């Protein structure tokens, strides 16, 4: 019993689907952040010329106010124009980062829309549970991860920056344009180095998050059994339903025997009842069949209702084997059945 309760089994697809519906998915903040930061860096490099152009356009505008009195109207105009230009310059970056952040999450667990996490839950404001979460192993791991990431990022950035400092005495001798080019080149290099560092963090975080997620959703053997019962149905209930269905089918079959024209038997083990309604059917049809006890019951009902019983063992066995209840007699048996019906009709002085 103890083994059944240990969470040793990997979660089933249903368990994962149920968790996803509840909004519980493996989310790596670092991976989404890395993706957004990468797109932001590329976007900044791509629109740098556009941003510099917008900023350059502001200087003539600002110069136009030199010598003019500082009035509320002038200050309002300067503030409005500066805000609009800054907004125009930043909008492409903001859109790119927003889209990148969304894609960063979608790439991890696909599209997800659920309102369940937004539903009020009194457990979320439980102070005791809140304190336990505050000092939990999960929080300790997060603290260690943050400290490690900040430390590595700081020392890596500092090391690269110090390399640049060593070049400053030479760079100060460059023309202004060359100095700006050097600064842009070094900024791009530093951004590339930091992105590599963040990528390493993101991959490690993704592995840890997914490991913890699947470990949290592990199931015991009893959980697997319970889930199987819920999905497939309780075996005992299913067996009872099958028995009821068989009983209903048997009752229907027995009610059709009085309308049969003949019951063909072998005579102990097999019995097949056939009906031939020449006005409605072109071919005789099987209305009941059975073996052993059920065959004897079919014959009893046939006798009670004066249905002719015809003994033909090979034909009875063949009919039982290839013809289902409600099915027409196949072509290969038409001739044999015609002979039987002809005999029955002659015995009963009926027209065939």
Secondary structure as UniProt FT lines:
FT   HELIX           2..5
FT   HELIX           13..21
FT   TURN            22..23
FT   HELIX           29..63
FT   TURN            64..67
FT   HELIX           72..109
FT   HELIX           116..118
FT   HELIX           122..125
FT   HELIX           127..134
FT   HELIX           137..165
FT   TURN            166..167
FT   HELIX           168..171
FT   TURN            172..173
FT   HELIX           176..216
FT   HELIX           221..232
FT   HELIX           235..257
FT   TURN            258..259
FT   STRAND          262..265
FT   STRAND          270..275
FT   TURN            278..280
FT   STRAND          285..291
FT   HELIX           293..304
FT   TURN            305..306
FT   STRAND          308..311
FT   HELIX           313..322
FT   TURN            325..326
FT   HELIX           331..333
FT   HELIX           334..347
FT   TURN            348..349
//
